């Protein structure tokens, strides 16, 4: 099988990461790379490390041309762009994987509340499948339009899914604290907080009152729990390039056996090739997943306070973006979901 692939927004970090990973995918052939700001340039001239893998001339995006040259198009542009272009791609028979946030939320009112604008393609919100393969693999296989999850929600939902699905915790007050590498802000960011001199040796919280990824977490965890899940989410910017470290806290619903909860996590993810549940007493670290599509999860029961503490780590550009998008593509085209994604983490 050969899958013809287009990438809109190829010069961003997620777009370039897609190219890096697809370069060794046995069924992928990149046929179109688009960028409005670098029209006529080769992607490999912008990212010399991709020489030989991305010697393709960048061009402005055209949905009709993309549909004729591609079987699937990854949309790696900013929020609000995909909702203007996905419909035309779908109408012309092309499948779409959106790496931005346009189709992650099912309620257009919630979208407007968190993103500040009206959603212009609300009908597609009902068709889009939330692209977390560990929860929605069968729906992804049948999908025309997949909404790739955010990087923070990927780490948080995977950390909490077995606990809320098994009703091990009180869903009314879940706390998530996450730290991300600066690449999560995107390649075009040039404001002061992202300068090396500001980031090096620094660590800070941001958007504490209302982060856009909060409703994603609540939406998916509520689906699993069968009742409303409320999440208090605090994101942090960490002085590293890649990686997300999430710590989730929840009150145990009953006095629980830590061994039973750990076993529940292992059982929940027994068929999930990219989720590794740590052994008792082991805690994951971001370096253990760098450059890979892995998520590592550590589970701890605090009997003294009656709380469950779950830590998880991912690479924000791989499992949090490009790698997960390729995992979704594999499912959509009938491939094993691990195809082209089996490289282990880089260490150190």
C-alpha positions in Angstrom: 0.0 0.0 0.0 1.1 3.5 -0.8 -0.5 6.5 1.0 -0.1 9.8 -0.7 0.3 12.5 2.0 0.0 16.3 2.1 1.0 18.5 5.0 -0.4 22.0 5.4 1.8 24.0 7.7 4.9 22.0 6.9 7.4 24.6 8.3 6.1 24.5 11.9 7.5 22.1 14.5 4.6 19.6 14.1 4.8 19.7 10.3 8.5 19.1 10.3 8.2 16.4 12.8 5.6 14.7 10.6 8.1 14.8 7.7 10.9 13.3 10.0 8.7 10.4 11.1 7.1 9.8 7.7 10.5 9.6 6.0 10.9 6.0 7.3 7.3 5.0 7.1 7.1 2.0 4.7 3.7 3.0 3.2 4.0 6.8 3.1 4.9 9.1 0.2 4.8 12.8 0.8 3.3 14.4 -2.3 2.5 17.9 -1.1 4.0 20.4 1.4 2.4 23.8 1.9 3.4 27.0 3.6 2.1 30.5 2.9 5.2 32.2 4.2 7.9 30.1 2.4 6.3 29.7 -1.0 8.9 28.3 -3.5 11.5 27.2 -1.0 12.4 23.6 -0.2 11.5 22.4 3.2 15.0 20.9 3.5 16.5 24.4 3.1 14.6 25.5 6.2 15.3 22.3 8.1 18.7 21.1 6.7 18.4 18.0 8.9 15.6 16.9 6.7 17.7 17.0 3.5 16.8 13.9 1.4 13.5 13.5 3.2 11.9 16.8 2.3 13.4 18.1 -0.9 9.9 19.2 -1.9 9.0 22.7 -2.9 6.7 24.5 -0.6 3.5 26.0 -2.1 0.4 27.9 -0.9 -2.4 25.6 0.1 -5.0 24.7 -2.5 -7.7 22.3 -1.4 -8.6 21.1 -4.9 -5.0 20.3 -5.8 -4.4 18.7 -2.4 -7.4 16.5 -2.9 -6.2 15.3 -6.3 -2.7 14.6 -5.1 -3.2 13.2 -1.7 -5.1 10.4 0.1 -4.8 12.2 3.4 -3.9 15.7 4.4 -2.5 16.7 7.8 -3.5 20.2 8.8 -0.8 21.6 11.0 -1.8 25.2 10.9 -3.0 27.5 13.8 -6.4 27.2 15.5 -9.3 28.3 13.2 -7.6 27.5 9.9 -8.8 23.9 9.5 -12.5 24.7 9.9 -12.2 26.8 6.8 -10.6 24.1 4.6 -11.5 20.7 6.0 -14.9 20.6 4.4 -13.6 21.1 0.8 -11.0 18.4 1.3 -13.6 16.0 2.6 -16.1 16.8 -0.3 -13.3 15.9 -2.8 -12.7 12.5 -1.2 -9.6 13.3 0.9 -9.3 12.3 4.5 -8.2 14.8 7.0 -6.2 14.8 10.3 -6.3 18.1 12.0 -3.4 18.7 14.5 -4.8 22.0 15.7 -7.9 22.3 18.0 -10.7 23.0 15.5 -12.5 19.7 15.8 -11.6 18.4 19.2 -14.7 19.8 21.1 -18.1 18.5 20.3 -20.0 21.6 21.5 -19.5 24.8 19.4 -20.6 26.9 22.4 -17.7 25.5 24.5 -15.4 26.2 21.5 -16.5 29.8 21.4 -16.1 30.2 25.1 -12.5 29.0 25.1 -11.3 30.2 21.7 -13.1 33.4 21.5 -14.7 33.0 18.0 -17.7 31.3 16.4 -17.0 27.9 15.0 -17.7 28.1 11.2 -18.1 24.3 10.6 -20.2 23.1 13.5 -21.7 20.2 11.4 -18.2 18.7 11.1 -17.8 18.7 14.9 -20.4 15.9 15.0 -18.5 13.9 12.4 -15.0 14.4 13.7 -13.5 11.6 15.8 -11.3 12.5 18.8 -8.0 10.9 17.8 -6.8 9.2 20.9 -6.3 5.7 19.6 -6.1 4.1 23.1 -9.8 5.1 23.6 -11.3 5.4 20.1 -9.4 3.1 17.7 -12.5 1.6 16.1 -14.1 4.9 15.4 -10.8 6.2 14.0 -10.6 3.3 11.6 -13.9 4.4 10.0 -13.3 8.2 10.2 -12.9 10.7 7.4 -12.0 13.5 9.8 -9.8 13.0 12.9 -9.1 15.6 15.5 -5.7 15.0 16.9 -5.7 15.6 20.6 -3.7 18.4 22.3 -0.4 17.4 23.9 -1.5 18.3 27.5 -4.8 16.4 27.2 -3.0 13.3 25.7 -0.8 13.1 28.8 -3.6 13.8 31.2 -6.4 11.7 29.7 -4.1 8.7 29.4 -3.0 9.2 33.0 -6.6 9.3 34.3 -8.6 7.1 31.9 -8.4 3.8 33.8 -9.2 5.5 37.1 -12.3 7.3 35.9 -13.5 4.4 33.7 -13.2 2.0 36.7 -14.8 4.5 39.0 -11.7 4.4 41.3 -11.8 8.1 42.0 -14.2 11.0 42.8 -14.8 12.6 39.4 -15.9 16.0 40.9 -12.5 17.3 41.8 -9.6 16.1 39.6 -6.4 18.1 39.7 -3.9 18.1 36.8 -0.5 19.8 36.9 1.6 19.6 33.8 4.9 21.0 32.5 5.8 21.3 28.8 8.9 22.0 26.9 9.0 25.3 25.0 8.5 23.6 21.6 4.9 23.3 22.6 4.5 27.0 22.0 5.3 26.6 18.3 8.0 27.7 16.0 6.6 31.2 15.2 6.6 32.4 18.8 9.1 35.2 19.4 7.7 37.0 22.4 9.9 37.6 25.5 8.8 34.6 27.7 10.1 32.2 25.1 13.6 33.7 24.6 16.5 31.5 25.8 17.6 34.1 28.3 14.1 34.0 29.9 13.6 30.2 29.7 17.0 28.9 30.8 16.8 28.0 34.5 13.3 29.2 34.7 10.0 27.5 35.5 6.5 29.1 35.5 2.8 28.5 35.4 0.6 30.2 32.8 -3.1 30.4 31.8 -4.1 29.1 35.2 -7.6 30.5 35.2 -8.8 29.2 31.8 -6.6 27.0 29.7 -8.0 25.9 26.3 -7.1 22.3 26.9 -9.2 22.0 30.0 -12.5 21.2 28.2 -10.8 18.5 26.1 -9.8 16.7 29.3 -13.3 17.1 30.8 -15.1 16.0 27.6 -13.1 12.8 27.2 -13.0 11.8 30.8 -16.7 12.5 31.2 -17.4 10.1 28.3 -15.4 7.4 30.0 -16.8 8.0 33.5 -20.4 8.2 32.4 -20.8 11.2 34.7 -19.4 14.7 34.8 -15.7 15.0 35.5 -14.4 18.4 36.6 -10.7 19.2 36.1 -8.6 21.9 37.7 -5.7 22.2 35.2 -2.5 24.2 35.7 0.1 24.2 32.9 3.7 25.1 33.4 6.5 26.1 31.0 9.7 24.1 31.7 13.3 24.9 30.5 13.5 22.0 28.1 12.9 21.7 24.3 10.7 18.6 24.3 8.5 16.7 26.7 5.4 16.9 28.9 5.3 15.7 32.5 1.9 15.5 34.0 0.9 14.8 37.6 -2.8 14.1 38.2 -4.4 13.9 41.6 -7.8 12.6 42.6 -9.6 11.5 45.7 -10.1 7.7 45.9 -13.8 6.8 45.9 -13.2 4.0 48.4 -10.4 2.6 50.4 -8.5 1.0 47.6 -5.8 -1.6 47.2 -2.8 -0.1 45.4 -2.0 -3.4 43.8 -5.6 -3.7 42.4 -5.4 -0.2 40.9 -2.0 -0.9 39.3 -3.4 -4.1 37.9 -6.4 -2.2 36.5 -4.1 0.2 34.7 -2.1 -2.7 33.3 -5.2 -4.4 32.1 -6.7 -1.2 30.6 -3.6 -0.7 28.5 -2.7 -4.3 27.7 -3.5 -3.8 24.0 -2.0 -0.3 23.8 1.4 -0.6 22.2 2.5 2.9 23.0 1.5 3.1 26.7 3.8 1.6 29.2 2.6 1.3 32.8 5.5 1.4 35.2 6.1 -1.2 37.8 5.2 -0.5 41.5 7.3 2.3 42.9 8.7 3.4 39.5 8.1 6.9 38.3 8.5 8.0 34.7 10.7 10.8 33.4 10.5 12.9 30.2 13.9 11.6 28.9 12.5 8.1 28.8 10.2 9.1 25.9 12.1 11.8 24.0 11.7 11.4 20.2 9.3 8.4 20.6 5.5 7.9 20.4 5.5 6.4 23.9 3.6 7.4 27.0 4.9 6.1 30.3 2.6 6.1 33.4 3.4 5.7 37.1 0.6 4.9 39.6 0.8 5.7 43.3 -1.8 5.3 46.0 -1.4 7.6 49.0 -3.3 5.8 51.8 -2.6 8.6 54.3 -4.6 11.2 52.4 -6.8 8.8 50.4 -5.6 10.1 47.0 -4.5 8.6 43.8 -1.5 10.2 42.2 -0.7 9.4 38.5 2.3 10.7 36.6 2.7 10.4 32.9 5.3 11.6 30.3 5.2 12.0 26.6 7.1 13.8 23.9 4.9 16.8 23.0 5.9 16.8 19.4 5.5 13.0 18.9 2.8 11.3 21.0 1.5 14.9 21.6 1.3 15.8 17.9 2.9 14.3 14.8 3.4 10.7 16.1 -0.1 10.4 17.3 -1.3 11.8 14.0 0.6 9.1 12.1 -0.8 6.5 14.6 -4.3 7.7 13.6 -3.4 7.6 9.9 -2.3 4.0 10.2 -5.7 3.1 11.7 -7.6 5.0 9.1 -5.8 3.1 6.3 -6.0 -0.4 7.8 -2.4 -0.6 8.9 -1.0 -1.7 12.2 -1.0 1.4 14.4 2.7 1.0 15.2 3.8 1.2 11.5 6.6 3.6 11.1 6.5 4.5 14.8 8.6 1.8 16.5 11.8 3.8 17.1 12.7 3.8 20.8 13.3 7.0 22.7 16.5 9.0 22.4 18.7 8.9 25.5 20.4 10.9 26.9 
